[in-house]
Amino acid sequence: MRKIFLYLQLILLSVLLFSRTALVQEWNTVKWINDGDTVVLSDGRHVRYIGINAPEIAHDNQKAEAFGYAAKKYNQSLIRFKKVRLEFDKEKYDRYGRLLAYIFLIDGTFINKEMIEKGYAYALIRKPNVKYDRMLLQTQRDAMSAKQGMWRNLNDKDGEEYLGSERSKRFHLRTCPYGKRIKKRNRVFFARKWDAFWSGFAPCKRCMAGGN
């Protein structure tokens, strides 16, 4: 009787573990590439990559950013029409209703990391989805050191200084009205964009191109 009880417990534990795994990941096929950090699945759902931001392509009367189309093309070469594993974090959807995920190919290639590694995207820290933030930031630093992609020509205008928020991990021009709202205890000053990116801060989309 005891053996039967233990066997039933083992089956129940296996079912629970399988259910939990199913909740945090799934397999699907990529049908379309929107840009360097957003794709469409075979079932029509839009997926936004967690932890990264790629330069924008032209949309809504806004001009494309440098490396925007290159990032889309590279993303397409990696993942279009391929079966992928989607891994989720604490927050599963963004405010636009897009699914938030880390994307892996069958061979284990981590697409979010790959986009940063080749200089087609930068790290975007956004709580509560921070599972791979340390890995992605280190990958960015390696890409910056190697001057990959967008890091070859990251220039600052003379006299510009930047103000970051430790809370949001965003940085702004010192003249940005949103930057001025940052509480003093959360303020971090940067003399260069490079320093802000190196520290894991992402640019404010309102005062500088590149945010999202």
N, C-alpha and C positions, 0 to 999 in steps of 0.2 A: 504493500500500500504506500509505503514511504517513497519507493522508487517511482511509482506512478505520479505521486504528488510533485516530486522534484522534476520529473519529465514535463509535467504540465506547466510548472513555473518557468522552465527553460523555454518552452514554446511561447509562453506569454511574453517573456523578456525579448525574445527574437522578434515577435510581432511589433512590440513597442519600439524597438531600435530601428526596425525597417520603416515604420510609420514616421519616426522623427527624421530619418534620412530623406524620406520622400518629401518632407515639408521644406527641407533646407536646400534641395537641389532637384533638378529635372533635366531630361534630355530633349532636345528639339533640333530643328534644322533652320539655318539662316536663309531667308528668301531674298532679302534686299538690304543694301547698305545705305543708310541715310547720310552719314558723315563719318568722322573719325572716332566717334564714341557712341553712336546710336545705330541699331540695326532693327530689322523687322523679321519676325519668325514666320515659319510656314503657316501658323494658325492666325497670323495677322497682328499679333501683339508686338508693340514697340518696346525694345529693351535699351535702357541707358546704362552704360558701363559704370560700375561703382569705382570711386577712387581716382578717376582721371578726368581730364578735360582736354579735348582736341581743339585746335583752331577752327573757327567757324567758316563754313562755305557761304556763298551769297544767298541771302534769304530776306524776305520782308523788306525790300528796298535797302538792305544793308550790304555793303561790299564784303567780299570774301577777305578773310584774314590771311596773312602769309602762312603757307603750309596747310591751309584749310583743305584744298583739293588734293594735295599730296597725301595728307592724312587719310582722307576718304579712300583714295586709290590703294593705299597700303592696307588699310583695314579690309577692303574688298578682296585683295589678293590673299589675305590670311584666312578669311572666314566665309565668303559667299558660297552658298549652296552646300555648306559643310554641316555635318552633325556635330553639335556642341553640347557640353554640359554646363548648365546654368547653376551657379551656386549663389544662394541668397544670404543676406545679413539680417540685422534686426529690423530694418525698415524695408519693406518689399516694393513700395511704389513711391514715385515722386509726385509733386503737386500737379503734374501734367497727366498723371495716370499711366506713366511709363513704368514698366517692370525694371527694377534695379537689380543688377546681377554682376557677378564675376564670371567671365566666360573662359572655358577651357576646351581645347580640341581633344579628340580621342587620344592623341599621342601625349597629352599632358601639357601642351603649350598653353601658357596663361596669357590670353590675348590682352587683357588690361595692362599687364606688365610689359608685354611685347611692344605695345604702342608707345609707352614711355621710353623703353630701352632704345628704340630707334629714333627718338627725338620728334615723334609726331604727336605727342601729348605730354601734359605735365600732371603732377600729382594734385589731386583735389580732395583735401580732407573735409569731410562733412559728417558730423556725428548724426545718428549713432552707428553708422556703417563704417567701422574703422578696422575691420579684421585684418586687412593686409596693408594698412597705411605705412607701417615701418618699412616693409619690403618695397613698396612702391616709391617711397621717398628716397631710399638708398639707391634704387634703380635710376631715379631721376638724377641724383648726384653723380652717379657713374656716367650717365649720358651727357650731363653738363661738362664733366671733366674731359670727356672724349669729343666734345663739341659736335655731338650728333644732331642732325636735323635743325630744329628751331634754335638750338643753342649756339649755332655758328655765328649768328648775327643778332645777338640780343643787345641792343644799344639803349643808352639813357640820354635824354636831352640835357644839355648844359643847365645846371641850376636846379634840376628836379630832385625832389626828395620824396620819400614815401613813408606812409604811416600804416602800420598793421595792427590788427586786433588779435590778441592771444586767444580770445574766445571763439571767434569765427574763422580764424586762420585765413583772413583776406587782407590784402594790402591795397592802399589807395594813394593817389596823388595827395600831397599835403593840402592842396586847395579843394579837394573833393568834399562836398557838404556831408556826405555819408561818413567819411573818415573823421570828420570833426565831431561826430556823435559818439565816437568810441570813448568809453569811460577811461579816465586817466590810469587806473590800475591795470587796464588791459592793453595799453598802448605800447607798441614797439616801433622804433624808428629805424629806417633803412636808408642808406646813402645811395644804394643801387638796386635795381630790379633783381639783379643776379643774387644779391644777398637775401632778398625776400624769398625768392624761389628756393634757394639752397636751404633755407630754414623751414620750408614746407608751407609757405604762404602762397595763395593763389590771387591773381589780380581781380579787383573790382570791375565788373563789366560796365558799370555806369560811368566811370571816369577813364578807363583804359580798355582797349580791345583785349579779348581773351578770356573774360569770365563767363560763367554759366551757372 
